[in-house]
Amino acid sequence: MKSFELCILAADKPFFQGSCESIVLPTTQGQYGILASHRNTVAAIVPGMLSYRTPEGEECVASVSEGIVKVEAGEVLVLVDTIERPEEIDANAEREQIEQAKEELLQKQSIADYHATRARMARSLARLKTKSYKR
């Protein structure tokens, strides 16, 4: 399979740079897959699980927060606020965050607080999904 150059950067650290055969990202339109020779595009990334496959056949997964992906001239650039490998995620803490968010959603709050609570909950759900991913 043909490969392309992939660069994944978080706000606080570089995450991956190298050859890649495919990448699947969570976007506002659903899961979005990219292969070599993909047309130029820009898309918004939402909290969820990102996965990519290297030419050696290694499949890597990570939990991402909001960000953007740019495909240009056969290269893919992923910029996200945060990114975490499954081993970096504390499942118990995420379950606790989800329960707390559920309780907060039942309380009277401003629209801005409501959306912030839903975003925290989505992020925790994405982390749990990544943590429990089986290859």
N, C-alpha and C positions, 0 to 999 in steps of 0.2 A: 504494500500500500504506500502511496506517496505521502511524504511528510511536509510539514511547514514549520516555521519558527513561531514559538509561543513564548510570550512574556506575561507573567502574572505578578502584579504588584499590589500590595496592600498599602494603606496609608503609612504604616510604621515599619514595613520591611519588604524586601523582595521575597517572593514565594517560589517561583520557578522560572527558569529561562532555558530554553533548549528546543530540540526537535520534538514534534508531536504528530501523531497520525490523525487524531480526532479529539474534539472537545465538545462537551454538552454543558450548557449553562442555563440557569433559571432566569427567564426574562419576563417582562410584563405580558408577553404573548404566549407564555408557556415555555417548555423545554426547547432550547435552540441548539441544534447541532452544527458543527463546522468541520469540514474536511479540507484537504489541500485543494487549491484552485477555487476556493470559495469567492464569490463576488464581493466587492468592497461593500461594507455595511457598517453601521453603528447601531447599537441597541442598548437599552437600559437593563441592568441586572437587578434582580430583586433577591431578598433572602432565600436561600435554598442550598441545594447540593450541586456542586460543580464536579465533573469527572473528565479526565483526559487520559489518553493512551499514548505511550511513548513508542518509538519504532522497535524497541526491545520487547514489546508486548506487555509492559507493566501498566496496569490500570491504577490510577491515583484518584482519590476522592477528597473533597474538602467542603466545609461549610462556609458559605460566603454571605456577606451582607450586601447592602446596596452598592451599585457601581455602574460601570459602563464597559462595553466591549467594542473594540474597533478592529475591523478586518480591512487591511489595505496592502496592496502589492504583495499578496501571498504571505503576509505576516499577521499574526493576531496579538493584540494587546488587550489585556484584561486589567482594569483598575477597579479595586474594591476598597471599601472602608476597612473591613476586617476579613481575614480568612484563617481557618483553623483545620488542622488535620484531625481525624477521628480520635487519635490518642490524646489530643490536647483538650478534649471536651469532657466535662464532668456531668454525666447523665443525671445524677441525683439533683445537682444544682439546677439543671435545666427543667426537670420535672417540677421542682419547687417554684421556679420562675413562672411556669405555665399555670400552676394552681393560683399563684398570687395574681397573675394577669386575669384569670377567670373571675376571681373575686372582685377585682377592680372594675371589670366590665359591667358587673351587676350594680355598682355604685353610681350615683349621679355624679357626672363630671362634664367638663367642657368638651366641645367637639375636638379641640386640639389634644386634650388629655386622652380622649377616647382613641384617637388615631395613633397616638404614641404608645398606648397600652397594646393595641392590636399589632403594632409593628414589633414591640418587644416579644409578644407571644409568637408571632410568625418566625422571628429569629430563633427563639428557643425551640420551636417545633423543627426548624431546619437543622439545628444542631443535633437534636435527638435522632432525626432521620439519618444524618451522616454518621453519627456514632454507631447506630445499629446496622449500617450497610454491610451486607455480606457479599463478598466477591465470588 
